[in-house]
Amino acid sequence: MRKALIWAAGPLCVGAAFFTAWLFELSTSSVLVLMPVIVVCTGAATGLVVLWVKMFRESVLKRR
């Protein structure tokens, strides 16, 4: 894995956790406990979106 990707992933994970805290009005301590769950769910949702975009793009290109 590239070092730049690892350095970018850390702050993005923390940012996603604190954004979730702000969105659902959770306390910081509960967000820190739930951070692994938040990161895994965010990664899964992002993976699904990337998969759907790839499938849509391939189906559009296949029609042409």
N, C-alpha and C positions, 0 to 999 in steps of 0.2 A: 504494500500500500504506500502511496506517496505521502511524504511527511507533511506537505502543505494541506492535503486532505484531512489528515489527522488533526492538525492544528486548527483547521476551520470547523471540524465536526464538534469539538468540545464546546466552544462558545455557542454554536447553533443549538446544541442539546440543552444547555443551560437557558438559552433564550426561549426555546420552546417550552421549557418547564415554567419559567416565570410568566410567559404569555398565557399559559394555561391557568396559572394562579390568578392573574389579573382577570381573565375571561370568566372564571367560575368563582371569583372572590374567595379564594382559599388562603389560608395562612401560609407563611413561608416555611414553617416547620413541617406542615403536612405535605407541601409540595416537595420538599427535600426527601421525604420518605417515599413519596409516590414517583419520584423522578425516573427510576428505571422503567416503570410501567408507562409513563408519559412518553419516554424516548422510544420504547418499542412500538407503541401504538402510532406515534408520529411516523416512524420508519415504515411500518406496515401500510399506513395510508398513502405515504409518498410512493412506495413501491407499487401499489395498486394503480395510482394515477399514471405512473410511468408506463406500466403494462398496458393500460387502456389506451394511452396516447400512441404507443407503438402499434397496437392492434388496429386502431382507427387509421393510422397513417398507412399501414400495409394494405388495409382493405381499400382505401382510396386509390393507392398506387396500382393495385391489382385491377381495378375497374378500368383504368386508362390504358 
